[in-house]
Amino acid sequence: MRISSSTALVTGANRGIGRALVEALLARGAKRVYAAGRDTGALAAIVALDPSRVVALRLDVTERGDADAAARVAGDVDLVINNAGTLD
């Protein structure tokens, strides 16, 4: 997979591994990165990395409605990194 000029979606992007993945995608030339998380307010620091290429996207991976809405917004994605998880 070529990262340069790709459009990616990273779940759980607000911290830790998700944030590192967003940073790596940007460094490797991704055209756009949808940074997804349950709380878009928590994604502000991620968007600030490169506001012209990073788009905050509300997505709770446990909610079907969120997944459907994200798919409508991010229809141009060609790379998905599912980093989000749940603790039950």
N, C-alpha and C positions, 0 to 999 in steps of 0.2 A: 504494500500500500504506500503510495506516495503521499506524504503529508503536505508538501508544498502545494499551495493553491487548493487544498481540500477544505471542505466544510465539515466540522466535527461537532458532535454533541457529547458532553461529558456529564454524567449524572454524579451527584454527590460532590459537586465542584467547589463547594464553599470552604473546604479546608483540607489539610493533610494531603493524601495521595491525589484526590480530585484536583486540588489547587495546583499541585506539581504537574499533573497531566496537562492542565490548561496552559501553564507556563511553557512546558515542553512543546506543545503544539504551536504556540505563538512563535517560539524561538526557531522552529523548523519551517515557518512560513505558511501556516494555515491561513486561508483566506478569511474564514469566520469560525468562531467557536461559540457554540451555545453552551453556556455554563448553567447547568440545571441543578436545582435544589428545592427543598420544601419551602424555604423562606427567601424570597428574592432580595429582601433587605440585607440578608447575610451575604449576598453575592456582590455587594457594592464594591468591596475591595478587589474582587476578581475582575469586575468590569473596568475598574480604574487602571488595570494593567495595560489595557489598550482599548479604550471606548469605541474606537472605530471598527474593531474586529470582534470584541467580546460582547455577547448578548445574554443578559440574565433571562432565565426561563424557569418559571415555576413548574416543578415536577416532583410530586411525591410518587415514587415508583409503586407504592402499594394502592394507589387510587387509579382505577381505570379511566375515569373522566380526565384526570390530569394527563395521563398518557395520550389520550385521544387529542386533547387540546394542544399538547406539545407537538404531536405529529402534524397537526394542521399548521402551526407556526413555523416549524423547522422542516419543511418539506424538501429543502435543498441539501439535506445532510447526506454525506457519502461515507462517513465514519462515525460509529457509535462506540463509546467507551462506557460500559455500564459499571461504574464504580460504587454506586449507592448500595446500601445494605440496610437491614433492619435488625434490631435486637429484640427478640421475644423472650 
